[in-house]
Amino acid sequence: MRSRTKTSAAALAATALIGAGLTACVPGGGAGRAASVGREARAAQAPSPSAPDGAPAPARSGGPLTERSGQEILTEAYETTRKAESAHVTAKVDYQGKPMQIDLSLDKKGNCNGAVRLDGMGRLDIIKSSELVHFRGDAAYWRGAARQRNTPQKQTDQMVAALADRWVKVPVSDPRAASITGSCDLDKLTGDFGKGSPLARKGQTTTVDGKPALAVTSPSRQGTQTDYVATEGKPYVLKSAVSGDTPGEALFSAFDVPVDTASPQDSDVLDLSKIGGPAGEAV
């Protein structure tokens, strides 16, 4: 069984590398990474669970959620989660052998707002609306992006001086934004949520971020997957954790809460579409 936590992280990890595909406008920028990141995002379509809100969900068997089988609980939780219009995810996972932290709100319209930290790549802040992508990397992020391209030191220093901790914007229609658009789509993130495993087993009741939940375990490729399903309100998955060779966990909340896509209030935003020739050129 594939780990939902790990595959969700792989989809979001493409976001952490967006700058490597958007630096053609500055010294040391090059071609190729945007296309490969885009392929990663499309290939890593995966599920992501979430947190409770709203009215109680009807129990299909006519009894309380806790009285049903582990498979029945997970099947309804996955369906309920998949129907949500938006969600917020915070996660600590392993991506290609490196620790990654995700703090991202996203919806089915492709909007997102949040930040990603990848060991060796610093921090990247992201705001994506239907028209624009804003992103801001710290110095460590831009040096990491330059390192991936084998950019000479002088050009790397120029890039960091120009872009570190500065908001950059690019139209969604610009091909250079393609590497982020797939990562911000909740439908893609939850698209393969299916039925619960026949081997799913109910565990103990507990709380996740103050909300009552029931643990349900299933075997996964990495070891054991534990989903914590809300027992009050709608049965969203509040937390998904993997134990084994590559442990990780993700917490989900703020379902159906609109994603804030307001542009940064910063007069020094760099408009990427006005740099380096026609938008989309060189990437």
PyMOL commands that set and color helices and strands:
alter all, ss='L'
color gray80, all
select helices_A, chain A and resi 4-16+18-21+23-25+33-43+65-67+70-82+139-148+153-163+175-184+186-190+272-274
alter helices_A, ss='H'
color red, helices_A
select strands_A, chain A and resi 86-95+98-107+112-118+122-128+132-137+168-171+201-208+211-219+223-230+237-244+248-253+270-271
alter strands_A, ss='S'
color yellow, strands_A
deselect
rebuild
show_as cartoon
